Structure formats: structure tokens, C-alpha cells
Amino acid sequence: MTKEQNSEPEVLVNEVVVRENGDRSFLAIAIITAAVIVSGTLLYVSGPRNTATTPASSTSTATVVAALPDFPTSLSYPQTKVGDHIVLGNPNAQVTLEEYGDYQCTFCGKFFSETEPLIRQNYVATGKIKVVFKNLIVVDNFVSGGHESHDAALAASCAADQGKFWEYSDAIFTVESKDGRENSGNLTRDLFMRITGKFGMDQGQFAICYDSQKYNTLISSDNKEAAANFKELSTPSFIINGATMQGAAPYSAFKQVIDAALVKAGK
């Protein structure tokens, strides 16, 4: 559920406000039509996002995907477990991009397919930043008894046990982007098992992890963390070294926020 805001939003045209620890830093981004700033968070009016208040839509009959789409079975970036999460990129990078996402969220899929590849190419591959994905389950709430987002988060977390978190996460986003629908019934245990097969994972080990719901506590913890960091729960949401962003923002917006964080970090 969306939390109430304590102050009136500030509407800016052709300008983005990013607040870090109470300070205001102004970044001119000409391509943005308008940004709404609420309690220090950058919200893209022209960039869509999923919110907990999105009206519920009717579910459609589930159809099992006949063939898995193509996706990489390995990534060239380092993957390191730090705490409870798998960091993508240089674990010692001074700038961290944290995404709070939902595997069913269409706008998370938009970020995954349009913006994240450029971030990985220009910042992760060069060792400048590291990326962490955390779960924010929103889309399940749109229908009674929804569980596909949670199930997908559980599957990706189980893949981490076999060193395949990011590959598996990418695979789910690829499958869901191809499906193009939320709560359609396509994110099933059968699908998750088929993805493990494509990666050559130990399916027995994966099944034990998934069926026991081993990572329920982690998923719940991620959601509680998101609730503490953002006034409004929506996906995708991001924290870049303390600067918060929400919505399917263009790469240029991320570039300016990341570059500012790198300068501040002395990189």
C-alpha cells in the first residue's frame, strides 16, 4: 500500500533534484519532461513505474511457454556474495547501485532491456560500480492470491546457491518481457526447473531449495528494507550511494546520478 506523503510534491521542468543526506544537488537533464520530487526521491512522471495502488486486472489463462527464449548462460562480470546478496561487478567499487525490483513488473523489464545493458557496459564492466538486486514484491498484490513475483524471487535466490543468481535473474526477466503480461500464470515451478536445466544446474538441489521456500525470510527482509527507504513502494526503485530514484528512468538520468556519485567518491 502506498504510504502518505508528509509534504507537497515539488514539480520541476527539465531539471532533476537528487537529495543526499538532506543536501540538494541539481542535475540538468533536458530530455526529462518533468520530475516529481517527494521527500528526496526522484520520481519520473514521464517514466512509468508499478505502484502498490495500481488497479487490479483480471488474470488470464496460463499458457506454458513452448520454448525458452535465448539468454546468456554465463556472464563475464564478477559475482560476489556480500551479506545476503550477490553483488555484480567489482565488489570493492565505491559506488553501489541497488535496484528494488519485481520480476513481473513491466517497467523493471523495461529497465532490464533498455537501460541496464548500458550501465553494465559502461560502469560495471569497467569496475566503476557494483550492482545489487533486491526484491520488492508489488505485482502479486494486484490480484487476489497472487504469488508469481514471490515465486520468481525465490527461484532466483535458489539459483544463487549454485553461483547462477545473475544469469538466472536475467533469464526470468527475459522470459517475462517476452510474455509481456503480469499475473498471467507463466512463472511456474515447471518454468523455473526448465531454466535450471538450460544452465546445467543441479535440479535436485534447486528443487529442495525452492520447495522448502528457503529464502522466504530474505525476500521479506528485502521488502521491509524497501519500505524503510522509500515513502512510496513502487518498482523499479533505486538507491545509488544514498541518492534515491524511482521509475523507468532513461540511461542519461542514471548516468548523471552515477557520475555525480563517482565524483563524490573521488573516482
One Martini backbone bead per residue (centre of mass of N, CA, C, O) as a GRO file, in nm:
protein
  267
    1MET     BB    1   0.098   0.034   0.019
    2THR     BB    2   0.069   0.359   0.006
    3LYS     BB    3   0.221   0.617   0.141
    4GLU     BB    4   0.208   0.898   0.298
    5GLN     BB    5   0.269   1.231   0.251
    6ASN     BB    6   0.424   1.516   0.420
    7SER     BB    7   0.443   1.668   0.137
    8GLU     BB    8   0.456   1.861  -0.120
    9PRO     BB    9   0.521   1.836  -0.433
   10GLU     BB   10   0.787   1.896  -0.662
   11VAL     BB   11   0.788   2.063  -0.970
   12LEU     BB   12   0.994   1.992  -1.252
   13VAL     BB   13   1.158   2.137  -1.538
   14ASN     BB   14   1.433   2.014  -1.680
   15GLU     BB   15   1.484   1.888  -1.380
   16VAL     BB   16   1.688   1.740  -1.122
   17VAL     BB   17   1.648   1.612  -0.795
   18VAL     BB   18   1.910   1.528  -0.562
   19ARG     BB   19   1.922   1.378  -0.244
   20GLU     BB   20   2.183   1.397   0.012
   21ASN     BB   21   2.153   1.416   0.331
   22GLY     BB   22   1.968   1.693   0.263
   23ASP     BB   23   2.090   1.762   0.003
   24ARG     BB   24   2.106   1.967  -0.299
   25SER     BB   25   2.123   1.844  -0.634
   26PHE     BB   26   2.167   1.968  -0.962
   27LEU     BB   27   2.035   1.817  -1.267
   28ALA     BB   28   2.054   1.855  -1.603
   29ILE     BB   29   1.770   1.716  -1.798
   30ALA     BB   30   1.628   1.763  -2.101
   31ILE     BB   31   1.454   1.488  -2.158
   32ILE     BB   32   1.286   1.570  -1.916
   33THR     BB   33   0.979   1.683  -1.858
   34ALA     BB   34   0.927   1.561  -1.554
   35ALA     BB   35   0.971   1.592  -1.193
   36VAL     BB   36   0.894   1.430  -0.886
   37ILE     BB   37   0.952   1.542  -0.555
   38VAL     BB   38   0.965   1.314  -0.268
   39SER     BB   39   1.151   1.319  -0.010
   40GLY     BB   40   1.417   1.289  -0.217
   41THR     BB   41   1.268   1.156  -0.461
   42LEU     BB   42   1.292   1.036  -0.786
   43LEU     BB   43   1.021   1.102  -1.010
   44TYR     BB   44   0.891   0.976  -1.313
   45VAL     BB   45   0.644   1.085  -1.508
   46SER     BB   46   0.757   0.976  -1.795
   47GLY     BB   47   0.831   0.729  -1.607
   48PRO     BB   48   0.727   0.433  -1.544
   49ARG     BB   49   0.545   0.250  -1.278
   50ASN     BB   50   0.496   0.037  -1.012
   51THR     BB   51   0.223   0.029  -0.787
   52ALA     BB   52   0.028  -0.054  -0.507
   53THR     BB   53  -0.229   0.117  -0.660
   54THR     BB   54  -0.280  -0.051  -0.886
   55PRO     BB   55  -0.513  -0.174  -1.059
   56ALA     BB   56  -0.680  -0.447  -1.093
   57SER     BB   57  -0.651  -0.738  -1.291
   58SER     BB   58  -0.729  -0.978  -1.487
   59THR     BB   59  -0.679  -1.300  -1.534
   60SER     BB   60  -0.520  -1.534  -1.729
   61THR     BB   61  -0.459  -1.802  -1.896
   62ALA     BB   62  -0.227  -2.026  -1.870
   63THR     BB   63   0.084  -2.056  -2.063
   64VAL     BB   64   0.310  -2.264  -2.171
   65VAL     BB   65   0.619  -2.241  -2.272
   66ALA     BB   66   0.758  -2.404  -2.536
   67ALA     BB   67   1.010  -2.198  -2.552
   68LEU     BB   68   1.296  -2.074  -2.470
   69PRO     BB   69   1.460  -1.809  -2.469
   70ASP     BB   70   1.730  -1.637  -2.530
   71PHE     BB   71   2.018  -1.666  -2.305
   72PRO     BB   72   2.267  -1.628  -2.107
   73THR     BB   73   2.475  -1.873  -1.924
   74SER     BB   74   2.688  -1.633  -1.890
   75LEU     BB   75   2.903  -1.404  -1.714
   76SER     BB   76   3.180  -1.168  -1.705
   77TYR     BB   77   3.110  -1.082  -1.431
   78PRO     BB   78   3.146  -1.046  -1.119
   79GLN     BB   79   3.047  -1.265  -0.834
   80THR     BB   80   2.952  -1.160  -0.499
   81LYS     BB   81   2.910  -1.237  -0.172
   82VAL     BB   82   2.721  -0.992   0.025
   83GLY     BB   83   2.588  -1.121   0.257
   84ASP     BB   84   2.265  -1.186   0.108
   85HIS     BB   85   2.405  -1.093  -0.164
   86ILE     BB   86   2.470  -1.051  -0.516
   87VAL     BB   87   2.739  -0.908  -0.661
   88LEU     BB   88   2.784  -0.700  -0.943
   89GLY     BB   89   3.109  -0.680  -0.975
   90ASN     BB   90   3.309  -0.480  -0.808
   91PRO     BB   91   3.325  -0.516  -0.464
   92ASN     BB   92   3.516  -0.234  -0.433
   93ALA     BB   93   3.329  -0.039  -0.520
   94GLN     BB   94   3.217   0.295  -0.431
   95VAL     BB   95   2.966   0.230  -0.612
   96THR     BB   96   2.610   0.168  -0.556
   97LEU     BB   97   2.353  -0.021  -0.716
   98GLU     BB   98   2.017  -0.041  -0.609
   99GLU     BB   99   1.761  -0.275  -0.679
  100TYR     BB  100   1.403  -0.262  -0.657
  101GLY     BB  101   1.233  -0.556  -0.766
  102ASP     BB  102   1.005  -0.709  -1.013
  103TYR     BB  103   0.962  -0.975  -1.230
  104GLN     BB  104   0.669  -0.858  -1.340
  105CYS     BB  105   0.761  -0.583  -1.399
  106THR     BB  106   0.750  -0.394  -1.684
  107PHE     BB  107   0.957  -0.163  -1.593
  108CYS     BB  108   1.182  -0.353  -1.515
  109GLY     BB  109   1.207  -0.468  -1.800
  110LYS     BB  110   1.285  -0.200  -1.930
  111PHE     BB  111   1.542  -0.160  -1.772
  112PHE     BB  112   1.677  -0.430  -1.850
  113SER     BB  113   1.668  -0.379  -2.178
  114GLU     BB  114   1.763  -0.055  -2.197
  115THR     BB  115   1.961   0.032  -1.942
  116GLU     BB  116   2.141  -0.188  -1.805
  117PRO     BB  117   2.339  -0.256  -2.037
  118LEU     BB  118   2.483   0.025  -2.019
  119ILE     BB  119   2.572   0.008  -1.727
  120ARG     BB  120   2.743  -0.246  -1.757
  121GLN     BB  121   2.932  -0.147  -1.984
  122ASN     BB  122   3.025   0.146  -1.843
  123TYR     BB  123   3.053   0.043  -1.515
  124VAL     BB  124   3.093  -0.262  -1.454
  125ALA     BB  125   3.318  -0.350  -1.658
  126THR     BB  126   3.512  -0.106  -1.534
  127GLY     BB  127   3.473  -0.107  -1.202
  128LYS     BB  128   3.300   0.144  -1.085
  129ILE     BB  129   3.055  -0.050  -1.020
  130LYS     BB  130   2.793  -0.193  -0.829
  131VAL     BB  131   2.532  -0.451  -0.817
  132VAL     BB  132   2.203  -0.477  -0.657
  133PHE     BB  133   1.944  -0.713  -0.596
  134LYS     BB  134   1.610  -0.648  -0.478
  135ASN     BB  135   1.308  -0.726  -0.330
  136LEU     BB  136   0.979  -0.601  -0.463
  137ILE     BB  137   0.661  -0.690  -0.391
  138VAL     BB  138   0.376  -0.591  -0.603
  139VAL     BB  139   0.209  -0.754  -0.827
  140ASP     BB  140   0.069  -0.964  -0.640
  141ASN     BB  141  -0.140  -0.736  -0.527
  142PHE     BB  142  -0.338  -0.714  -0.785
  143VAL     BB  143  -0.424  -1.005  -0.690
  144SER     BB  144  -0.573  -1.265  -0.570
  145GLY     BB  145  -0.319  -1.478  -0.475
  146GLY     BB  146  -0.058  -1.373  -0.553
  147HIS     BB  147   0.292  -1.536  -0.650
  148GLU     BB  148   0.502  -1.497  -0.888
  149SER     BB  149   0.708  -1.297  -0.776
  150HIS     BB  150   0.792  -1.466  -0.535
  151ASP     BB  151   0.875  -1.721  -0.693
  152ALA     BB  152   1.098  -1.583  -0.860
  153ALA     BB  153   1.268  -1.490  -0.620
  154LEU     BB  154   1.317  -1.774  -0.512
  155ALA     BB  155   1.458  -1.892  -0.761
  156ALA     BB  156   1.697  -1.693  -0.778
  157SER     BB  157   1.805  -1.754  -0.492
  158CYS     BB  158   1.861  -2.056  -0.550
  159ALA     BB  159   2.070  -2.003  -0.779
  160ALA     BB  160   2.289  -1.883  -0.590
  161ASP     BB  161   2.385  -2.161  -0.471
  162GLN     BB  162   2.510  -2.208  -0.792
  163GLY     BB  163   2.623  -1.931  -0.917
  164LYS     BB  164   2.326  -1.804  -1.082
  165PHE     BB  165   2.175  -1.542  -1.026
  166TRP     BB  166   2.209  -1.340  -1.270
  167GLU     BB  167   2.135  -1.533  -1.495
  168TYR     BB  168   1.854  -1.604  -1.380
  169SER     BB  169   1.739  -1.323  -1.360
  170ASP     BB  170   1.764  -1.260  -1.662
  171ALA     BB  171   1.582  -1.492  -1.757
  172ILE     BB  172   1.320  -1.399  -1.627
  173PHE     BB  173   1.304  -1.124  -1.767
  174THR     BB  174   1.300  -1.240  -2.053
  175VAL     BB  175   1.044  -1.409  -2.029
  176GLU     BB  176   0.854  -1.178  -1.925
  177SER     BB  177   0.895  -0.984  -2.164
  178LYS     BB  178   0.776  -1.177  -2.375
  179ASP     BB  179   0.496  -1.200  -2.243
  180GLY     BB  180   0.384  -0.904  -2.122
  181ARG     BB  181   0.255  -1.008  -1.842
  182GLU     BB  182   0.059  -0.996  -1.554
  183ASN     BB  183  -0.055  -1.256  -1.392
  184SER     BB  184  -0.052  -1.517  -1.619
  185GLY     BB  185   0.099  -1.802  -1.517
  186ASN     BB  186   0.413  -1.846  -1.624
  187LEU     BB  187   0.545  -1.851  -1.330
  188THR     BB  188   0.674  -2.161  -1.278
  189ARG     BB  189   0.818  -2.441  -1.171
  190ASP     BB  190   0.866  -2.556  -1.451
  191LEU     BB  191   1.021  -2.317  -1.561
  192PHE     BB  192   1.248  -2.311  -1.350
  193MET     BB  193   1.353  -2.595  -1.419
  194ARG     BB  194   1.423  -2.535  -1.717
  195ILE     BB  195   1.638  -2.324  -1.656
  196THR     BB  196   1.830  -2.505  -1.499
  197GLY     BB  197   1.884  -2.691  -1.742
  198LYS     BB  198   2.019  -2.475  -1.924
  199PHE     BB  199   2.252  -2.428  -1.691
  200GLY     BB  200   2.333  -2.708  -1.551
  201MET     BB  201   2.193  -2.762  -1.297
  202ASP     BB  202   2.096  -2.882  -0.991
  203GLN     BB  203   1.774  -2.985  -0.965
  204GLY     BB  204   1.755  -3.109  -0.684
  205GLN     BB  205   1.867  -2.872  -0.524
  206PHE     BB  206   1.666  -2.664  -0.624
  207ALA     BB  207   1.403  -2.804  -0.531
  208ILE     BB  208   1.461  -2.798  -0.230
  209CYS     BB  209   1.480  -2.493  -0.205
  210TYR     BB  210   1.206  -2.415  -0.330
  211ASP     BB  211   1.006  -2.603  -0.165
  212SER     BB  212   1.117  -2.478   0.120
  213GLN     BB  213   1.149  -2.171   0.110
  214LYS     BB  214   1.437  -2.064   0.203
  215TYR     BB  215   1.401  -1.730   0.106
  216ASN     BB  216   1.166  -1.581   0.257
  217THR     BB  217   1.321  -1.399   0.456
  218LEU     BB  218   1.475  -1.232   0.247
  219ILE     BB  219   1.231  -1.118   0.095
  220SER     BB  220   1.108  -0.980   0.342
  221SER     BB  221   1.355  -0.801   0.406
  222ASP     BB  222   1.357  -0.640   0.143
  223ASN     BB  223   1.075  -0.513   0.181
  224LYS     BB  224   1.137  -0.367   0.448
  225GLU     BB  225   1.366  -0.197   0.337
  226ALA     BB  226   1.200  -0.044   0.128
  227ALA     BB  227   0.997   0.083   0.332
  228ALA     BB  228   1.235   0.249   0.474
  229ASN     BB  229   1.342   0.407   0.195
  230PHE     BB  230   1.035   0.451   0.094
  231LYS     BB  231   0.736   0.615   0.071
  232GLU     BB  232   0.691   0.462  -0.205
  233LEU     BB  233   0.583   0.161  -0.339
  234SER     BB  234   0.789   0.092  -0.622
  235THR     BB  235   0.850  -0.020  -0.964
  236PRO     BB  236   1.139   0.077  -0.988
  237SER     BB  237   1.398   0.105  -0.736
  238PHE     BB  238   1.667   0.332  -0.621
  239ILE     BB  239   2.015   0.321  -0.495
  240ILE     BB  240   2.284   0.575  -0.513
  241ASN     BB  241   2.465   0.652  -0.271
  242GLY     BB  242   2.169   0.772  -0.139
  243ALA     BB  243   2.029   0.806  -0.405
  244THR     BB  244   1.696   0.836  -0.513
  245MET     BB  245   1.500   0.627  -0.741
  246GLN     BB  246   1.200   0.627  -0.961
  247GLY     BB  247   1.162   0.440  -1.233
  248ALA     BB  248   1.189   0.444  -1.595
  249ALA     BB  249   1.464   0.566  -1.650
  250PRO     BB  250   1.695   0.692  -1.830
  251TYR     BB  251   2.024   0.659  -1.881
  252SER     BB  252   2.101   0.962  -1.847
  253ALA     BB  253   2.011   0.977  -1.551
  254PHE     BB  254   2.200   0.765  -1.436
  255LYS     BB  255   2.465   0.888  -1.531
  256GLN     BB  256   2.453   1.147  -1.358
  257VAL     BB  257   2.432   1.010  -1.081
  258ILE     BB  258   2.682   0.830  -1.104
  259ASP     BB  259   2.891   1.050  -1.166
  260ALA     BB  260   2.844   1.206  -0.902
  261ALA     BB  261   2.928   0.969  -0.717
  262LEU     BB  262   3.217   0.939  -0.828
  263VAL     BB  263   3.315   1.218  -0.755
  264LYS     BB  264   3.258   1.196  -0.449
  265ALA     BB  265   3.453   0.928  -0.438
  266GLY     BB  266   3.710   0.995  -0.628
  267LYS     BB  267   3.662   0.861  -0.950
   0.00000   0.00000   0.00000
